[in-house]
Amino acid sequence: MTRYFIEVAYKGTAYAGFQIQDNANTVQAELENALRIYFRIPISLTGSSRTDAGVHALQNFFHFDMELSIEAESEIKAIYHLNAILPLDIVIKSIKKVGDDAHCRFDAVFRSYSYSIYTQKNPFLFDSAYYYPYPMNMDALHEAAALLLPHTEYQSFAKKNIQVFTYNCQIFKSSWLLQDDMLVYNVTGNRFLRGMVRGLVGTMLLVGKGKYSVADFKSILKGDDSSKTDFSAPAKGLVLKAVGFPK
């Protein structure tokens, strides 16, 4: 058996997330279907990061095992035909042979996300960003974002009833950027809990809007109660930008 990593990008609007489900279409289901048609064998994928319904990805990775060998010169051909089978909102960018013990989830050392917000009505951004037409206190947003860098416990920013061994996450980058009418939050960490990025965005927007103070945000961050965390930021503004592995 040979293990392969697949690099993909997708627009998540039409999908109920990555992970395969019984009663809804998912990115994993479309990818496994394309692989089955092309290689004529059933193939099961393991993902590096599970994205929720409606979340997009500029880069995500999955791995699979199969007895068939894809030689270097055949990779371009396989990618071409697989992309012809896949719907237009999913694209395979590369297929690489890796070591037998390589794992796209456990070997990943960081994930980077961005969340995009537009403050002026724009029909071309409707399904890829969050329309939030309120004045923002950028200094307060910057202060709130900086609080994440030394912090490691994020139970108050995880959705209820998730099953995890730890709420510990290490954040390497957390910053807001304002360009013209676009407000973008960028965050990079070793791992993220379910709903965590959208919870951070929604709660920090309340800080920028003046409903919460920076001290309020710090109190929520240091606590273990998610009742004051705002998870209402819609999935369409969230993009998984990159997944990093050791060189």
Secondary structure, 3 states (H helix, E strand, C coil): CEEEEEEEEECHHHCCCCCCCCCCCCHHHHHHHHHHHHHCCCCCCEECCCCCCCCEEEEEEEEEEECCCCCHHHHHHHHHHHHHHCCCCEEEEEEEEECCCCCCCCCCCEEEEEEEEECCCCHHHCCCCEECCCCCCHHHHHHHHHCCCCCCECHHHCCCCCCCCCCECCEEEEEEEEECCEEEEEEEECCCCCCHHHHHHHHHHHHHHCCCCHHHHHHHHHCCCCCCCCCCCCHHHEEEEEEECCC
